[in-house]
Amino acid sequence: MAQNTIGNIFKVTTFGESHGAALGCIVDGVPAGIRIDGRRIQDALDRRRPGQSFGGKNNAAVTARREADEAEILSGIFEGKSEGTPIGIIIRNTSQHSKDYGNLAFTFRPGHADFGYFAKYGFRDFRGGGRSSGRETAMRVAAGAIALQVLESVCPKVKITAYTERAAGISIESVDFSQIERNALRAADSRAAEKMGERIEEIRKSGDSVGGIVACRISGIPAGLGEPVFGKLDAALSGAILSVGAVKGIEFGAGFGAADLLGSEDNDVMRAAEGGKSVSFQSNNAGGVLGGISNGNDIFFRVAVKAVPSIFKAQRTVGVGDDGLFCDTDLVIEGRHDVCLCPRIVPVIEAMSAIVLADMVLENRAARG
């Protein structure tokens, strides 16, 4: 299978399946001598891992599958520093229930990648979805933790913060970053998160699932990152974020709302700042990127996360009969699944942002003399 690698200089390749022996990644292109804290890699994985509880209670939004997701660093780091060689990391799968997927061997789950994989390859790993499983994102998060440390070595003030803005039809009413890790939904408004959680619990009991919106704000990135034509920063970020299976849309700044703004309203007014040493903006309708290049304003985007396709209600679908022909059938999905992906996708969005920005920073070194 091709296209398992992202990046031009800072390259990340992931491998492994949801129900295989392990997942892994190779991170190449990290300059030698950068301090890499293994604890930060594990902390990032802990935020994404399945089976999380919150406040001593089960989190209604996330799967009951429990995985330690312990990172094993195999190469590329010596005495806390990058060696300039490929960094290899694996995490072993320990809680697979492959028997839960036996009825999917010849049946396609609605909303999943099952049929697309079958059409492309002629067969598929039906155990949890194989490479199409959200579990693959664990290695993106591990690689993202390395990317962030590379990024910080060049942009020490960088901060990448994603959070749930809307879930189960309920939106936050304020943005307080200190609240994000204080509630089960990773929302920037704990009061709204409580309402989201109550609604998600109702949806879980009904056997259904729900989606939401995740927002991301990136500060501390200097102006000048990105290429002007085919390597635009917003295009690269969009490609990386849309490569996450549950993401169905992305908008920067005013996004689709910009279609209803006049030019005089949409343009972000610029003013000289710090005695003429820098530039400030009075708004951020562009989301921090113009002409494909960062302008020094905060990079801000929103991501649409679809409802989890694995639901516990009977669904009409299609299977493959013994004669190799498609036939109509009904399906009841078994196993352990998330109800709302938003809280676990937050660290994935941050990781993919870090991977793209680390690559852009390293590319930028060759852009001028």
GIRAMO-V197582 format. One record per residue. N is the residue number from 0. RES is the residue in one letter. PHI is phi in degrees with one decimal (* if undefined). NEAR is the number of other C-alpha atoms within 10 Angstrom. Layout:
N|RES|PHI|NEAR ; N|RES|PHI|NEAR
This chain:
0|M|*|5 ; 1|A|-85.7|4 ; 2|Q|62.7|7 ; 3|N|-103.7|11 ; 4|T|-123.7|14 ; 5|I|-124.1|20 ; 6|G|110.5|19 ; 7|N|-104.2|14 ; 8|I|-108.9|16 ; 9|F|-84.7|22 ; 10|K|-107.7|20 ; 11|V|-124.6|24 ; 12|T|-117.8|18 ; 13|T|-109.3|24 ; 14|F|-147.8|15 ; 15|G|107.2|20 ; 16|E|-120.5|22 ; 17|S|-55.1|22 ; 18|H|-114.0|23 ; 19|G|-82.1|17 ; 20|A|-68.8|12 ; 21|A|-161.1|15 ; 22|L|-113.5|24 ; 23|G|-156.2|23 ; 24|C|-147.3|25 ; 25|I|-116.4|21 ; 26|V|-110.5|27 ; 27|D|-117.4|20 ; 28|G|93.8|18 ; 29|V|-75.7|23 ; 30|P|-59.4|15 ; 31|A|-68.0|13 ; 32|G|90.3|13 ; 33|I|-85.7|18 ; 34|R|-68.5|17 ; 35|I|-121.1|20 ; 36|D|-91.1|16 ; 37|G|-61.9|17 ; 38|R|-63.9|11 ; 39|R|-68.4|15 ; 40|I|-64.1|22 ; 41|Q|-67.0|18 ; 42|D|-59.9|15 ; 43|A|-64.8|20 ; 44|L|-63.9|27 ; 45|D|-63.0|19 ; 46|R|-70.8|18 ; 47|R|-93.9|21 ; 48|R|-61.8|22 ; 49|P|-77.6|22 ; 50|G|74.2|17 ; 51|Q|-75.4|22 ; 52|S|-114.5|14 ; 53|F|-141.3|13 ; 54|G|63.1|9 ; 55|G|80.8|7 ; 56|K|-116.6|9 ; 57|N|-62.0|14 ; 58|N|-85.5|22 ; 59|A|-60.6|24 ; 60|A|-79.4|26 ; 61|V|-111.0|23 ; 62|T|-63.4|19 ; 63|A|-83.6|17 ; 64|R|-59.6|17 ; 65|R|-110.6|15 ; 66|E|-131.7|17 ; 67|A|-69.4|16 ; 68|D|50.1|21 ; 69|E|-82.8|17 ; 70|A|-77.6|22 ; 71|E|-109.9|14 ; 72|I|-85.8|16 ; 73|L|-95.6|12 ; 74|S|-162.9|15 ; 75|G|86.8|20 ; 76|I|-129.1|22 ; 77|F|-134.8|11 ; 78|E|52.3|9 ; 79|G|79.2|13 ; 80|K|-128.9|16 ; 81|S|-68.3|22 ; 82|E|-94.9|18 ; 83|G|85.1|15 ; 84|T|-108.6|15 ; 85|P|-57.4|19 ; 86|I|-95.9|21 ; 87|G|-108.5|19 ; 88|I|-136.2|22 ; 89|I|-132.7|22 ; 90|I|-129.8|22 ; 91|R|-91.5|18 ; 92|N|-77.5|20 ; 93|T|-128.2|15 ; 94|S|-130.3|11 ; 95|Q|-76.5|17 ; 96|H|-119.2|13 ; 97|S|-62.0|14 ; 98|K|-61.9|11 ; 99|D|-65.0|14 ; 100|Y|-109.9|15 ; 101|G|-59.2|13 ; 102|N|-77.2|15 ; 103|L|-100.4|20 ; 104|A|-58.3|15 ; 105|F|-127.5|19 ; 106|T|-130.7|22 ; 107|F|-100.6|23 ; 108|R|-76.9|24 ; 109|P|-60.0|16 ; 110|G|83.9|14 ; 111|H|-100.2|17 ; 112|A|-86.4|18 ; 113|D|-51.5|22 ; 114|F|-66.4|18 ; 115|G|-60.3|12 ; 116|Y|-63.5|19 ; 117|F|-62.7|15 ; 118|A|-64.0|10 ; 119|K|-78.8|9 ; 120|Y|-108.1|9 ; 121|G|87.7|9 ; 122|F|-162.6|13 ; 123|R|-157.7|19 ; 124|D|-83.8|18 ; 125|F|-85.2|25 ; 126|R|-76.2|22 ; 127|G|73.9|25 ; 128|G|97.7|21 ; 129|G|59.5|20 ; 130|R|-72.9|25 ; 131|S|-80.8|19 ; 132|S|-67.6|19 ; 133|G|-61.5|18 ; 134|R|-64.6|21 ; 135|E|-57.7|21 ; 136|T|-69.0|26 ; 137|A|-57.7|28 ; 138|M|-75.9|27 ; 139|R|-64.4|26 ; 140|V|-67.3|29 ; 141|A|-61.9|27 ; 142|A|-65.2|30 ; 143|G|-63.6|28 ; 144|A|-66.1|28 ; 145|I|-71.9|27 ; 146|A|-58.0|27 ; 147|L|-63.0|26 ; 148|Q|-71.3|20 ; 149|V|-64.3|26 ; 150|L|-61.3|24 ; 151|E|-64.8|18 ; 152|S|-68.7|14 ; 153|V|-105.5|13 ; 154|C|-121.4|17 ; 155|P|-62.2|12 ; 156|K|-97.1|12 ; 157|V|-64.5|17 ; 158|K|-143.6|18 ; 159|I|-113.6|20 ; 160|T|-131.1|18 ; 161|A|-107.2|29 ; 162|Y|-160.7|29 ; 163|T|-76.5|27 ; 164|E|-98.6|26 ; 165|R|-153.6|24 ; 166|A|-153.9|28 ; 167|A|55.1|19 ; 168|G|79.5|13 ; 169|I|-114.4|16 ; 170|S|-103.6|18 ; 171|I|-69.8|19 ; 172|E|-107.9|13 ; 173|S|-151.7|13 ; 174|V|-121.3|14 ; 175|D|-133.6|13 ; 176|F|-58.8|15 ; 177|S|-67.4|11 ; 178|Q|-87.9|16 ; 179|I|-58.2|22 ; 180|E|-91.9|16 ; 181|R|-106.7|16 ; 182|N|-142.7|20 ; 183|A|-68.4|25 ; 184|L|-93.3|32 ; 185|R|52.6|24 ; 186|A|-89.7|34 ; 187|A|-85.9|26 ; 188|D|-149.5|24 ; 189|S|-66.5|23 ; 190|R|-65.3|14 ; 191|A|-64.2|20 ; 192|A|-61.0|26 ; 193|E|-63.2|15 ; 194|K|-67.0|17 ; 195|M|-58.3|22 ; 196|G|-60.4|21 ; 197|E|-63.7|13 ; 198|R|-67.9|17 ; 199|I|-64.8|25 ; 200|E|-62.8|18 ; 201|E|-62.5|13 ; 202|I|-66.8|18 ; 203|R|-60.8|19 ; 204|K|-64.1|12 ; 205|S|-82.2|12 ; 206|G|85.7|14 ; 207|D|-112.0|19 ; 208|S|-141.6|25 ; 209|V|-153.2|23 ; 210|G|-114.0|22 ; 211|G|176.9|22 ; 212|I|-126.5|23 ; 213|V|-113.2|26 ; 214|A|-105.1|22 ; 215|C|-141.3|21 ; 216|R|-120.3|19 ; 217|I|-120.5|20 ; 218|S|-114.6|17 ; 219|G|82.8|16 ; 220|I|-94.9|25 ; 221|P|-72.2|15 ; 222|A|-67.9|16 ; 223|G|109.3|19 ; 224|L|-87.5|24 ; 225|G|113.6|28 ; 226|E|-106.5|20 ; 227|P|-74.3|13 ; 228|V|-119.2|11 ; 229|F|-90.5|10 ; 230|G|-111.4|14 ; 231|K|-57.2|20 ; 232|L|-61.7|25 ; 233|D|-68.3|24 ; 234|A|-68.5|15 ; 235|A|-65.3|22 ; 236|L|-62.8|20 ; 237|S|-61.5|20 ; 238|G|-60.5|15 ; 239|A|-67.5|18 ; 240|I|-69.2|23 ; 241|L|-71.5|18 ; 242|S|-76.5|13 ; 243|V|-78.2|20 ; 244|G|-52.9|16 ; 245|A|-85.8|23 ; 246|V|-84.3|21 ; 247|K|-117.4|13 ; 248|G|-171.3|14 ; 249|I|-148.3|20 ; 250|E|-140.5|18 ; 251|F|-105.5|22 ; 252|G|57.6|21 ; 253|A|-69.3|18 ; 254|G|57.4|15 ; 255|F|-65.9|11 ; 256|G|-64.8|11 ; 257|A|-64.8|16 ; 258|A|-65.6|10 ; 259|D|-103.7|10 ; 260|L|-96.0|13 ; 261|L|-73.4|9 ; 262|G|-57.1|10 ; 263|S|-66.5|8 ; 264|E|-89.1|12 ; 265|D|-78.4|18 ; 266|N|-63.5|16 ; 267|D|-85.8|18 ; 268|V|-63.5|13 ; 269|M|-109.2|11 ; 270|R|-137.5|11 ; 271|A|-68.9|11 ; 272|A|-137.0|11 ; 273|E|52.0|8 ; 274|G|63.3|7 ; 275|G|87.3|8 ; 276|K|-85.7|7 ; 277|S|-148.6|11 ; 278|V|-124.2|15 ; 279|S|-120.4|15 ; 280|F|-122.8|18 ; 281|Q|-90.7|11 ; 282|S|-154.4|16 ; 283|N|-143.5|19 ; 284|N|-65.9|21 ; 285|A|-80.9|24 ; 286|G|69.9|24 ; 287|G|85.8|28 ; 288|V|-135.6|25 ; 289|L|-133.3|16 ; 290|G|62.9|14 ; 291|G|81.8|20 ; 292|I|-124.3|19 ; 293|S|-62.1|23 ; 294|N|-108.0|22 ; 295|G|94.3|19 ; 296|N|-76.0|23 ; 297|D|-58.9|23 ; 298|I|-83.5|22 ; 299|F|-135.8|24 ; 300|F|-145.5|23 ; 301|R|-119.9|22 ; 302|V|-127.1|25 ; 303|A|-88.6|19 ; 304|V|-109.6|24 ; 305|K|-77.0|20 ; 306|A|-63.7|22 ; 307|V|-60.4|19 ; 308|P|-72.6|20 ; 309|S|-79.9|21 ; 310|I|-118.8|25 ; 311|F|-103.4|19 ; 312|K|-108.4|13 ; 313|A|-63.6|11 ; 314|Q|-130.8|14 ; 315|R|-84.6|13 ; 316|T|-154.4|14 ; 317|V|-130.3|18 ; 318|G|-127.7|20 ; 319|V|-113.7|15 ; 320|G|-80.3|12 ; 321|D|-61.2|8 ; 322|D|-86.0|6 ; 323|G|82.6|9 ; 324|L|-96.4|8 ; 325|F|-74.0|13 ; 326|C|-144.7|11 ; 327|D|-73.4|11 ; 328|T|-156.9|13 ; 329|D|-111.6|12 ; 330|L|-139.8|19 ; 331|V|-119.7|14 ; 332|I|-81.2|18 ; 333|E|-110.4|16 ; 334|G|100.6|17 ; 335|R|-120.7|19 ; 336|H|-141.1|22 ; 337|D|-66.1|24 ; 338|V|-101.2|26 ; 339|C|-138.8|28 ; 340|L|-82.1|28 ; 341|C|-51.2|33 ; 342|P|-64.0|26 ; 343|R|-86.9|23 ; 344|I|-83.8|25 ; 345|V|-54.2|23 ; 346|P|-66.3|28 ; 347|V|-70.1|26 ; 348|I|-62.2|28 ; 349|E|-62.2|25 ; 350|A|-64.9|29 ; 351|M|-64.8|28 ; 352|S|-63.8|25 ; 353|A|-64.1|28 ; 354|I|-62.3|28 ; 355|V|-64.8|28 ; 356|L|-68.2|24 ; 357|A|-62.2|28 ; 358|D|-63.2|25 ; 359|M|-64.6|24 ; 360|V|-62.0|21 ; 361|L|-69.4|20 ; 362|E|-64.2|16 ; 363|N|-64.7|14 ; 364|R|-62.9|9 ; 365|A|-100.5|8 ; 366|A|-84.8|11 ; 367|R|-152.6|5 ; 368|G|-85.2|4
